[in-house]
Amino acid sequence: MLDHEYDTMREVEDGYWWYQVLRHITTNEISTLAASRERLKLLDAGCGTGGTFAWIARSHPGFDLHGVDLSPLALEHTKRRGFENMMASSVETLPYPDDSFDGLISLDVLYHEGLDEEKALAEFFRVLKPNGFLILNLPAFEMLRGRHDIAVGGARRYTANQISHSMVRHGFRIGKIHYWNAWLFVPVLLWRRFTLLITRDDDSDVKSDLRPMAPFLSRALHWIGLLDAKISATLGLPFGTSVFSVALKGSPR
């Protein structure tokens, strides 16, 4: 991920509709999985600039939150939010003992170039306690690749079947998996195809699709996005720009 994208992420993520929708559905799942537990040890594997941490801390102030990220810039942004349990590490080699966490989230991380998602999933399984939960979100469909993927270092995109098979292969039991952001699938497809045409191979200053947005527009898109996520999950729509999944740690293979 290009360095300037971390600054962009920190600038926009707290008010940007897409992040808000993802964090809403993520924290809803955490609340369901945690039931009435006030104390839960949770790892954000690839915590970025800390927006998800801030969201979870507001809804679950008693949780013991830990995070790793390979980028010093990302960790610095997260620490400035007041979170201290941060470690510089790849998600392929997590610096924690076996059976350390009740839950683990990893949002749009495994698709980054240079990262071996099979090693990462094996590590996720290792550090989770028995029956611990894993929440993943990943970009969907290679046809949606564009300039945005280049800017954020995205090496691949996924189908629900690919993610499901990978998690099962590593010992996880699938709780749910579905696409979301279906309402923007066609516009995003057209935009990403166009951006590939106008992006040079040697363009080191390429920008992602993240931009500051007027608050009223972000609020409107937020509510549309929440409705889309609900419909996508309920109907099991076969397309969307992202794949969201929840799994539990099963018995070792």
Protein Blocks (a to p, Z undefined) as FASTA:
>chain_A
ZZklmmmmmmmmmmgmklmmmmmmmmmmmmmmnmmafbdcdddehjanolmmmmmmmmmm
mbccddddfblklmmmmmmnopabbcdddfklccbdehkbfbdcdehkllpghiafklmm
mmmmmmpcehiacdddddehjklgcfklmmnopabdcdfklmmmmmmmnopacfbdcdeh
klmmmmmmmmmmmmmmmpcfklmkbccfbdcddfklmmmmmmmmmmmmmmmmmnopabdj
bdcddddddddZZ
